[in-house]
Amino acid sequence: MNRRSLFRVAASLFAAAAMAGAWPIAHAADETPDAMIKRLSDEVLNIIRTDKGVQSGEINRIITVVDAKIMPHVNFQRMTASAVGPAWRQTTPEQKKRLQEEFKLLLVRTYSGALSQISDESITVKPLRAQPTDTDVVVRSEIRGRGDPIQLEYRLEKGADGWKIYNLNVLGVWLVETYRSQFSQEINTKGVDGLIAALAERNRANANGGASGSAKKG
């Protein structure tokens, strides 16, 4: 697997987590952030290697896996607010709801195709550089495959219900900041409603064109 493909695999492990779901979080209250990332990585990689629906890129099956295993550990409202930027503070509750819905679908459809590319990759979580009292940390890991290792970093915050992921850094690029740059251009020209409309249109195009083709736009 080449470097670009590994980037998409790494991003998909995080970005596909954007669909809503409910799963009992048995470990969240007492689990350290690095242990949580290690557990999630192992669980998701094991499913990807054994689930025929995921391997073939079936979007509904991928969403089911994401719902069950990853979404409960993501602060998606914070992720969306960060991607939208300062305009988020002026949005109505309905606009916030639409932005989160469309952004979720965009992330899932853009990156879900990369999951089927995983074969013999493994993820190693590095020792955590943080104090026991820290509530905002970065967990560093490596994806190892056939080529050079890919550095993958998760940014997490601690709340009352445990640690939540809210951003991802692959090859020095923070995922949320990448979308913020795109979203700001749309907001500056057409406003928040224009961004919502653009996201909805892009999701419709992705659904018609297939996730693997639209991933090139992400």
C-alpha positions in Angstrom: 0.0 0.0 0.0 1.4 3.4 -1.0 1.8 6.4 1.2 -1.3 8.2 -0.2 -3.4 5.1 0.4 -2.1 4.8 4.0 -3.1 8.4 4.6 -6.6 7.6 3.5 -6.7 4.6 5.7 -5.5 6.6 8.7 -8.0 9.3 8.0 -10.8 6.9 7.6 -10.3 5.3 11.0 -11.1 8.7 12.5 -13.2 10.5 9.9 -15.7 7.7 9.4 -16.4 7.9 13.1 -18.7 10.8 12.3 -22.0 9.0 12.1 -24.2 9.0 15.2 -24.8 5.8 17.2 -25.2 4.4 20.6 -23.0 1.9 22.3 -22.4 1.3 26.0 -19.1 2.9 27.0 -17.9 0.4 29.6 -14.3 1.6 29.7 -14.6 5.4 29.3 -14.7 6.5 32.9 -11.4 4.8 34.0 -9.6 4.3 30.7 -6.5 6.3 29.9 -6.5 8.0 26.5 -3.6 6.0 25.0 -5.2 2.7 26.2 -8.5 3.8 24.6 -6.9 4.5 21.3 -5.1 1.2 21.4 -8.3 -0.7 22.2 -10.3 1.1 19.5 -7.6 0.6 16.9 -7.3 -3.1 17.6 -11.1 -3.7 17.6 -11.6 -1.8 14.4 -8.7 -3.4 12.5 -9.9 -6.8 13.6 -13.4 -6.1 12.2 -12.0 -4.7 9.0 -10.0 -7.8 8.4 -12.8 -10.2 9.1 -16.0 -8.4 7.9 -16.8 -9.1 4.3 -19.2 -6.2 4.1 -16.6 -3.7 5.3 -13.9 -5.2 3.0 -16.2 -4.8 -0.1 -16.9 -1.1 0.8 -20.6 -1.5 1.7 -21.4 2.0 3.1 -24.3 0.8 5.4 -22.2 -1.9 7.0 -19.3 0.5 7.5 -21.6 3.0 9.2 -22.9 0.2 11.5 -19.3 -0.6 12.6 -18.5 3.0 13.1 -21.7 3.6 15.1 -20.9 0.7 17.4 -17.2 1.1 17.9 -16.0 4.6 17.4 -18.7 7.3 17.5 -19.2 7.1 21.3 -15.6 8.2 21.7 -15.8 11.3 19.5 -16.9 14.8 20.4 -18.4 15.5 17.0 -20.1 18.8 18.0 -16.7 20.2 18.9 -15.2 18.8 15.7 -17.9 20.5 13.6 -17.6 23.8 15.4 -13.9 23.8 14.9 -14.2 23.1 11.2 -16.8 25.8 10.7 -14.7 28.4 12.7 -15.9 31.7 14.1 -19.2 31.6 12.2 -20.3 28.7 14.4 -21.1 31.2 17.2 -23.6 33.0 15.0 -25.5 29.9 13.8 -29.0 29.0 14.9 -29.7 25.6 16.6 -31.2 24.4 13.3 -28.1 25.4 11.3 -25.9 23.7 13.9 -28.0 20.5 13.5 -27.8 20.6 9.7 -24.0 21.4 9.7 -23.3 18.4 11.9 -25.6 16.1 9.8 -24.0 17.1 6.5 -20.4 17.1 7.8 -20.9 13.6 9.3 -22.2 12.2 6.0 -19.4 14.0 4.1 -16.7 12.4 6.2 -18.2 8.9 6.1 -18.7 8.9 2.3 -15.3 10.5 1.6 -13.2 8.1 3.6 -15.1 4.9 4.0 -13.7 3.4 0.8 -10.2 3.5 2.3 -11.3 0.9 4.9 -11.4 -1.8 2.2 -7.7 -1.2 1.5 -6.5 -2.4 4.9 -4.7 -5.7 4.8 -1.7 -6.3 6.9 -1.4 -2.9 8.5 -0.9 -2.6 12.3 -1.1 0.4 14.7 1.4 1.0 17.5 0.5 3.5 20.2 3.4 5.4 21.6 3.9 6.2 25.4 1.7 9.1 26.4 3.4 12.4 27.1 1.1 13.9 29.6 0.5 14.5 33.3 -2.2 12.6 35.2 -4.1 15.9 35.7 -4.1 16.9 32.0 -7.5 17.1 30.4 -6.4 17.8 26.8 -3.8 15.5 25.3 -2.3 14.2 22.1 -1.9 10.4 21.7 0.7 9.5 19.1 0.7 6.3 17.1 2.2 4.7 14.0 0.5 2.8 11.2 2.9 0.2 9.8 2.4 -1.5 6.5 4.5 -2.3 3.5 6.0 1.1 3.2 7.4 3.7 5.6 5.5 4.1 9.0 2.8 6.8 9.0 2.7 9.0 12.0 -0.9 9.4 13.3 -1.9 11.7 16.2 -5.2 11.9 18.0 -6.2 15.0 20.0 -8.5 14.2 22.9 -10.3 16.0 25.7 -11.5 14.6 29.0 -15.0 15.2 30.2 -17.4 13.8 32.7 -17.9 10.7 30.6 -14.3 10.0 29.7 -11.9 10.8 26.9 -13.3 12.0 23.5 -11.4 12.4 20.2 -11.9 15.7 18.4 -9.1 16.0 15.8 -6.6 13.9 13.9 -3.1 14.6 12.5 -1.8 12.6 9.6 1.5 13.4 8.1 1.5 16.8 9.8 -2.0 17.8 8.6 -4.8 18.3 11.1 -8.0 17.0 9.6 -10.3 19.6 11.1 -8.1 22.5 10.0 -8.1 21.1 6.4 -11.9 21.3 6.3 -11.9 24.7 8.1 -10.0 26.2 5.2 -12.5 24.8 2.7 -15.5 25.8 4.8 -14.4 29.4 5.3 -14.2 30.1 1.6 -17.9 28.9 1.3 -19.0 30.9 4.3 -17.2 34.1 3.1 -19.0 34.0 -0.3 -22.4 32.4 0.5 -22.8 32.4 4.3 -23.6 29.5 6.6 -26.7 28.5 4.6 -24.5 28.4 1.5 -22.1 26.1 3.2 -24.9 23.8 4.3 -26.3 23.7 0.7 -22.8 23.0 -0.7 -22.2 20.1 1.7 -25.6 18.7 0.9 -24.9 18.9 -2.8 -21.5 17.3 -2.4 -23.0 14.5 -0.4 -25.6 13.9 -3.1 -22.8 13.8 -5.7 -20.7 11.4 -3.5 -23.7 9.1 -3.2 -24.2 9.0 -6.9 -20.5 8.7 -7.8 -19.4 6.3 -5.1 -17.2 6.9 -2.1 -14.0 5.7 -3.7 -14.3 8.3 -6.5 -15.2 11.1 -4.2 -12.4 10.4 -1.8 -10.0 12.1 -4.3 -11.8 15.3 -3.5 -11.4 15.1 0.3 
